[in-house]
Amino acid sequence: MIKFFRKIRYNLMEQNKTGKYFKYAIGEILLVVIGILIALQINNWNENRKDRVQEIATLNKFLQDLKADSIYYQSNLKTIKDINKLHKDIYAVGFQNKSDIVFIKPAYIRRALMYYPIAKDNDPNITNKINNEGLREYIQAYYREMKGVLEANNEFEAVVFEIRAFLRKLKILRLDAWFDSDMDLGKESTLNNEIITSEDLIKVSKNEDFQQLLFESSLKLNDIRESLEKHVKSNSILITKIKMFTQIND
């Protein structure tokens, strides 16, 4: 092909057809420019395709972490519901003097939540890898909301630590219920629930200092419940948005 163009150029010069030669030269230059532009376009297309493949892979991994966090959040909400019921029962016994209340999980009075979402920890800089501006902004908002849940949890946890100190001071924690069991408060066992007996908790519930701690604990617990419920909705929306984006760009 190159020899073909050279031959045409040579013939035009030999025949002293200068005007036609210049037109040919301009045409040849245009062809070269067009060829370069096409090559650049193909290269850009390939690079963009690689970026999209990497972006989708990143989002799919993030999606799995979000789903795992969703299960984790639901578990926390169930624990919050159990703690909240215990708070109400303690109030009914200690403040309203009701005698028909049975404490199902008395040890939950010292229970803190375990809030360790993995989506952000596994990829805290994911927004730098996402090209879609709308999706990037939603993830950033989701991370900011996550910070609010963490702050609410820390405030609740601080009150729980005060309750634990209060119970230790009264020496009502049963060592045998811990050391004679599996020594795992995460397990649902009768012994673990009896680390604090219902009888001891009934006595403590009538203590005015304890009632003040109960009040603070209930307030902070409901703060984190509201924050977490809102965050669960955001988690669900974000999962849907990522699914739609990956399906469209797959």
ABEGO torsion letter per residue (X at the ends): XAAAAAAAAAAAAAAGBAAAAAAAAAAAAAAAAAAAAAAAAAAAAAAAAAAAAAAAAAAAAAAAAAAAAAAAAAAAAAAAAAAAAAAAAAAAAAAAGBAABBBABAAAAABBBBBBBAAAAABAAAAAABABAAAAAAAAAAAAAAAAAAAAAAAAAAAAAAAAAAAAAAGABBAAAAAABAGBAABBBAAAAAABBAAAAAAAAABAAAAAAAAAAAAAAAAAAAAAAAAAAAAAAAAAAAAAAAAAAX
